[in-house]
Amino acid sequence: MTDIDGVLGGNAHLSGVPRVVNGRSSGVTRVVNAPLPTKYGDFQAVGYLDHDRGDEQVALVHGDIEEEGMLVRLHSECLTGDAFGSTHCECGPQLSTALREIVAAGRGILIYLRGHEGRGIGLLAKLRAMKLQSEGLDTVEANLALGLPVDARDYRVAAEILHDLGVRSVRLLSNNPRKREALLKHGIKIDEQVSLLIPPCENNITYLRTKRERLDHYLPHLDAVVHSS
């Protein structure tokens, strides 16, 4: 077990020194950590700069850091779900549930991944895709109709943040097999994948079925809804 003050103490700007590739900085630099009290519990907000994309990233750390078996959620930015409470997706409830589960476990990390809006296509493109979905396309078909990738997210920065925090293996709070594969690819061991199942509603059941059937998300709780519909 590593005390959070020990990992994050000292001069934050000296941590996570970026690599230099072809004359330019690459990787992440830890810039700041600050206490962040929330309605779920107390966290340390650890801010990073991703030199490859220019994105500002944040990891919310609760409790002491474990090198092995840390409960971790990689949460893709979703303005419509996280901030506006859209019921088109389950992102908002997943965010709040993950924070509650981390606090209940006594320790854990939530990495909030900027630049992942709409599975990496950006806010305006996501809204265009949502319009097409309202006209009958599913979430995969909508992206393709716009000439965009189905999923453009990159989890490299999440792995680099975990490495910087001294985490070598995780209990991954996710239904998405691609997050597991990405962390493994970047040197983070997965001890367990922990499901994060949110009850569906009328507005997102089609979206969730598509995620299960076409994007291989683990959503067994949809069976009852599928069988009753």
LINSUL-V922965 format. One record per run of one state. SS is the DSSP state (A for helix, B for strand, O for the rest). FROM is the first residue (numbers start at 1). LEN is the number of residues. If there is no record, write none. Layout:
BEGIN
SS	FROM	LEN
SS	FROM	LEN
END
This chain:
BEGIN
O	1	1
B	2	1
O	3	1
A	4	5
O	9	3
A	12	3
O	15	4
B	19	3
O	22	2
B	24	3
O	27	1
B	28	10
O	38	4
B	42	9
O	51	5
B	56	7
O	63	2
B	65	1
O	66	4
B	70	7
O	77	2
A	79	5
O	84	7
A	91	15
O	106	2
B	108	6
O	114	3
A	117	4
O	121	2
A	123	12
O	135	4
A	139	7
O	146	10
A	156	9
O	165	4
B	169	5
O	174	3
A	177	9
O	186	3
B	189	6
O	195	10
A	205	11
O	216	6
A	222	7
O	229	1
END
